[in-house]
Amino acid sequence: MNVASLATTLPMLLVGMLGIFLVIGVIILVVTLLNKIFSSKGE
């Protein structure tokens, strides 16, 4: 296992994982907002 290659790829891996979590969070926010909008219109 090459330590130098790990040191260069680790920041990219962390940025990728952060991006994934951000996208998941945005999707959850949009779904909850749509749910609130359409549930309030139904009443």
Phi and psi in degrees as GROMACS dihedral restraints (atoms count N, CA, C in turn):
[ dihedral_restraints ]
;  ai    aj    ak    al  type     phi  dphi    fc
    3     4     5     6     1   -90.0    20    10
    4     5     6     7     1   119.4    20    10
    6     7     8     9     1   -69.6    20    10
    7     8     9    10     1   -36.3    20    10
    9    10    11    12     1   -66.1    20    10
   10    11    12    13     1   -41.6    20    10
   12    13    14    15     1   -68.8    20    10
   13    14    15    16     1   -33.6    20    10
   15    16    17    18     1   -64.9    20    10
   16    17    18    19     1   -40.9    20    10
   18    19    20    21     1   -65.9    20    10
   19    20    21    22     1   -29.7    20    10
   21    22    23    24     1   -84.5    20    10
   22    23    24    25     1   -31.7    20    10
   24    25    26    27     1   -88.0    20    10
   25    26    27    28     1   -20.3    20    10
   27    28    29    30     1   -61.9    20    10
   28    29    30    31     1   -45.9    20    10
   30    31    32    33     1   -59.9    20    10
   31    32    33    34     1   -39.5    20    10
   33    34    35    36     1   -63.7    20    10
   34    35    36    37     1   -39.7    20    10
   36    37    38    39     1   -63.4    20    10
   37    38    39    40     1   -43.3    20    10
   39    40    41    42     1   -65.7    20    10
   40    41    42    43     1   -41.0    20    10
   42    43    44    45     1   -63.9    20    10
   43    44    45    46     1   -39.9    20    10
   45    46    47    48     1   -63.2    20    10
   46    47    48    49     1   -43.3    20    10
   48    49    50    51     1   -67.3    20    10
   49    50    51    52     1   -38.7    20    10
   51    52    53    54     1   -61.5    20    10
   52    53    54    55     1   -41.7    20    10
   54    55    56    57     1   -61.4    20    10
   55    56    57    58     1   -41.6    20    10
   57    58    59    60     1   -62.8    20    10
   58    59    60    61     1   -45.3    20    10
   60    61    62    63     1   -65.7    20    10
   61    62    63    64     1   -36.6    20    10
   63    64    65    66     1   -63.3    20    10
   64    65    66    67     1   -43.2    20    10
   66    67    68    69     1   -64.1    20    10
   67    68    69    70     1   -42.4    20    10
   69    70    71    72     1   -61.9    20    10
   70    71    72    73     1   -42.2    20    10
   72    73    74    75     1   -63.4    20    10
   73    74    75    76     1   -41.2    20    10
   75    76    77    78     1   -64.6    20    10
   76    77    78    79     1   -42.1    20    10
   78    79    80    81     1   -61.5    20    10
   79    80    81    82     1   -44.0    20    10
   81    82    83    84     1   -62.9    20    10
   82    83    84    85     1   -42.7    20    10
   84    85    86    87     1   -61.0    20    10
   85    86    87    88     1   -45.3    20    10
   87    88    89    90     1   -64.0    20    10
   88    89    90    91     1   -41.9    20    10
   90    91    92    93     1   -64.7    20    10
   91    92    93    94     1   -42.9    20    10
   93    94    95    96     1   -67.2    20    10
   94    95    96    97     1   -38.5    20    10
   96    97    98    99     1   -63.5    20    10
   97    98    99   100     1   -45.6    20    10
   99   100   101   102     1   -62.0    20    10
  100   101   102   103     1   -39.4    20    10
  102   103   104   105     1   -62.2    20    10
  103   104   105   106     1   -43.4    20    10
  105   106   107   108     1   -66.6    20    10
  106   107   108   109     1   -41.4    20    10
  108   109   110   111     1   -62.2    20    10
  109   110   111   112     1   -48.7    20    10
  111   112   113   114     1   -77.6    20    10
  112   113   114   115     1   -27.1    20    10
  114   115   116   117     1   -75.0    20    10
  115   116   117   118     1   -32.1    20    10
  117   118   119   120     1   -74.7    20    10
  118   119   120   121     1   -30.5    20    10
  120   121   122   123     1   -71.5    20    10
  121   122   123   124     1   -29.9    20    10
  123   124   125   126     1   -70.5    20    10
  124   125   126   127     1   -24.1    20    10
